[in-house]
Amino acid sequence: MEHNMVYNTENEGLNISEYGRSVQEMVKHICNIPDRIKRNELAKTMIQVMINLNPSVKELDNYEQKLWDHLYIISDFELDVDGPFEKPNRESVEQKPDPIPYKDELIKFRFYGRNLQTMVEEAAEMDDPEIKKAFINYIASFMVNSSRNWNDENLDKATVIDHLSTLSKGNLQLTEDDLEIHIDSYRSRNKNKKNPKNKQNRNRNRKRR
């Protein structure tokens, strides 16, 4: 079976590398939610996830504002929510954020990254069923898309459910009907464009016409 290697240079850059790609993908999903109320609630949830990733941030002055600033930066300043602080602009962001100290505990699936494990644990503790379902679906979609686009592997729902159960220490017990996987067709198209074989096939098809 032939695998197409996708190099890091072909992936979208990270706005704040310390938070990792999974956090950036989740923030991008939040930006695209049309319901402003739901968008606000998920943005607050992401702040809690960021605190869990970096508990020592609470020792800093104005740590909540720093986290909200980071959230806007991660979104490339596209996040439109009713946050508790004024949205920063590009010109005001001059210095890099402090590095995030990682926890010493081992992660279950290294290919997903520590941040995604933290987000799964956060999702398992959510009370609002609607927000919880949306957050789990965003996580599941990230898992599927990351495997498709970076590892050239297709995860089925059964595998995703099994991994979510493991990552949540059994607190998330889902069925295939519970998941709504969003496939990132934009990345798939870009990946096909970068594949020389696909380009050759397109040229052959043009000649046949």
C-alpha positions as CSV (number, residue, x, y, z in Angstrom):
1,M,0.0,0.0,0.0
2,E,1.4,3.3,-1.1
3,H,1.6,6.2,1.5
4,N,2.0,9.8,0.7
5,M,4.2,11.6,3.2
6,V,2.9,15.0,4.3
7,Y,5.7,17.1,5.7
8,N,5.2,19.7,8.5
9,T,6.2,22.4,6.0
10,E,3.0,21.6,4.1
11,N,0.7,22.0,7.1
12,E,-0.7,25.3,8.2
13,G,1.6,27.2,10.6
14,L,0.8,27.3,14.3
15,N,0.0,30.8,15.7
16,I,1.1,29.8,19.2
17,S,3.1,26.6,18.9
18,E,3.0,25.8,22.6
19,Y,-0.7,25.0,22.5
20,G,-0.3,22.5,19.6
21,R,-2.2,21.9,16.4
22,S,-5.2,20.2,18.0
23,V,-6.0,23.4,20.0
24,Q,-5.6,25.5,16.9
25,E,-8.0,23.2,14.9
26,M,-10.6,23.4,17.7
27,V,-10.4,27.2,17.8
28,K,-10.9,27.3,14.0
29,H,-14.0,25.1,14.4
30,I,-15.4,27.5,17.0
31,C,-14.8,30.5,14.7
32,N,-17.0,28.8,12.1
33,I,-20.0,28.2,14.4
34,P,-22.9,30.4,13.2
35,D,-24.7,30.4,16.6
36,R,-23.1,33.2,18.6
37,I,-24.4,31.8,22.0
38,K,-22.9,28.4,21.3
39,R,-19.7,30.0,20.0
40,N,-19.4,32.0,23.3
41,E,-19.9,28.9,25.4
42,L,-17.3,26.9,23.5
43,A,-14.8,29.8,23.7
44,K,-15.1,29.7,27.5
45,T,-14.6,26.0,27.4
46,M,-11.4,26.4,25.4
47,I,-10.2,28.8,28.1
48,Q,-10.7,26.1,30.7
49,V,-8.8,23.6,28.5
50,M,-5.9,26.1,28.2
51,I,-5.8,26.5,32.0
52,N,-5.6,22.7,32.3
53,L,-2.8,22.6,29.8
54,N,-0.9,25.3,31.8
55,P,-2.1,25.4,35.5
56,S,0.8,27.6,36.5
57,V,-0.7,30.4,34.4
58,K,-2.9,31.2,37.4
59,E,0.1,32.5,39.2
60,L,0.5,35.3,36.6
61,D,-1.1,38.7,37.0
62,N,-4.1,39.2,34.8
63,Y,-3.9,35.5,33.7
64,E,-7.4,35.4,32.4
65,Q,-6.8,38.3,30.0
66,K,-3.6,36.7,28.8
67,L,-5.5,33.5,28.0
68,W,-8.2,35.3,26.1
69,D,-5.5,37.2,24.2
70,H,-3.9,33.8,23.3
71,L,-7.3,32.5,22.2
72,Y,-7.7,35.4,19.8
73,I,-4.1,35.0,18.5
74,I,-4.6,31.3,17.9
75,S,-7.7,32.1,15.9
76,D,-5.6,34.6,13.8
77,F,-7.9,37.3,15.2
78,E,-10.9,35.9,13.5
79,L,-12.7,34.7,16.6
80,D,-15.9,36.8,17.1
81,V,-17.2,36.3,20.7
82,D,-18.4,38.3,23.6
83,G,-15.3,37.8,25.8
84,P,-14.7,39.5,29.1
85,F,-11.8,41.5,27.7
86,E,-11.2,43.7,24.7
87,K,-10.1,41.8,21.7
88,P,-6.4,42.6,20.9
89,N,-5.2,43.6,17.5
90,R,-2.2,42.4,15.6
91,E,-0.2,45.6,16.2
92,S,-0.6,45.2,20.0
93,V,0.8,41.6,20.0
94,E,4.6,42.1,20.0
95,Q,6.0,39.5,22.3
96,K,5.8,35.7,22.3
97,P,3.7,34.1,25.1
98,D,5.5,32.3,27.9
99,P,6.3,28.7,27.2
100,I,3.7,26.2,28.5
101,P,5.1,23.6,31.0
102,Y,3.7,20.2,30.1
103,K,2.5,17.6,32.6
104,D,4.8,14.7,33.4
105,E,2.1,12.0,33.0
106,L,2.2,9.7,30.0
107,I,-0.3,10.2,27.2
108,K,-2.3,7.3,25.8
109,F,-2.0,8.0,22.1
110,R,1.2,10.0,21.3
111,F,0.1,10.7,17.7
112,Y,-2.9,12.7,18.9
113,G,-0.8,14.8,21.3
114,R,-1.2,15.7,24.9
115,N,-3.5,18.7,24.2
116,L,-6.2,16.5,22.6
117,Q,-6.1,14.1,25.6
118,T,-6.8,17.1,27.9
119,M,-9.7,18.2,25.7
120,V,-11.2,14.8,25.8
121,E,-11.0,14.8,29.6
122,E,-12.6,18.3,29.6
123,A,-15.4,17.1,27.3
124,A,-16.2,14.2,29.6
125,E,-16.8,16.5,32.5
126,M,-19.2,18.9,30.6
127,D,-22.7,19.3,32.0
128,D,-24.6,20.9,29.1
129,P,-25.5,17.9,26.8
130,E,-25.7,20.0,23.6
131,I,-22.4,21.8,24.1
132,K,-20.8,18.5,25.2
133,K,-22.1,16.7,22.0
134,A,-20.7,19.6,19.8
135,F,-17.3,19.5,21.5
136,I,-17.0,15.7,21.2
137,N,-17.9,15.9,17.5
138,Y,-15.2,18.6,17.0
139,I,-12.7,16.4,18.8
140,A,-13.7,13.3,16.8
141,S,-13.5,15.3,13.5
142,F,-10.0,16.4,14.4
143,M,-8.9,12.9,15.1
144,V,-10.3,11.6,11.7
145,N,-9.0,14.6,9.7
146,S,-5.5,14.5,11.3
147,S,-5.2,10.8,10.5
148,R,-6.4,11.3,6.9
149,N,-4.2,14.3,6.1
150,W,-1.0,13.6,8.1
151,N,-0.8,9.9,8.5
152,D,-2.7,8.9,5.3
153,E,-5.0,6.6,7.4
154,N,-8.8,6.5,7.6
155,L,-10.2,6.0,11.0
156,D,-13.6,4.5,11.2
157,K,-16.2,5.5,13.9
158,A,-15.6,2.4,15.9
159,T,-11.9,3.2,16.3
160,V,-12.6,6.8,17.2
161,I,-15.2,5.7,19.8
162,D,-12.7,3.2,21.3
163,H,-9.9,5.9,21.4
164,L,-12.3,8.4,23.0
165,S,-13.3,5.9,25.7
166,T,-9.6,5.2,26.4
167,L,-8.6,8.8,26.5
168,S,-11.6,9.7,28.8
169,K,-10.8,6.7,31.1
170,G,-14.1,5.1,30.3
171,N,-16.2,8.2,31.0
172,L,-17.2,8.7,27.4
173,Q,-19.3,5.8,26.2
174,L,-20.6,6.6,22.7
175,T,-22.2,4.8,19.8
176,E,-21.7,5.5,16.1
177,D,-25.0,7.3,15.9
178,D,-23.7,9.8,18.5
179,L,-20.9,11.0,16.2
180,E,-21.1,13.5,13.4
181,I,-17.8,13.5,11.7
182,H,-16.9,16.6,9.6
183,I,-14.4,15.7,6.8
184,D,-12.1,18.6,6.0
185,S,-12.5,18.6,2.2
186,Y,-10.3,21.7,1.8
187,R,-7.2,20.0,3.1
188,S,-8.0,16.9,1.0
189,R,-8.1,19.1,-2.1
190,N,-4.9,20.8,-1.3
191,K,-3.2,17.4,-0.6
192,N,-4.3,16.1,-4.0
193,K,-2.9,19.2,-5.6
194,K,0.5,18.6,-4.0
195,N,0.5,15.0,-5.2
196,P,2.5,14.8,-8.5
197,K,0.7,11.7,-9.6
198,N,-2.6,13.5,-9.4
199,K,-1.2,16.3,-11.5
200,Q,0.0,13.7,-14.1
201,N,-3.4,12.1,-14.2
202,R,-5.1,15.5,-14.7
203,N,-2.7,16.2,-17.6
204,R,-3.4,12.8,-19.2
205,N,-7.2,13.4,-18.9
206,R,-6.8,16.8,-20.7
207,K,-4.8,15.2,-23.6
208,R,-7.5,12.6,-24.0
209,R,-10.1,15.3,-24.5
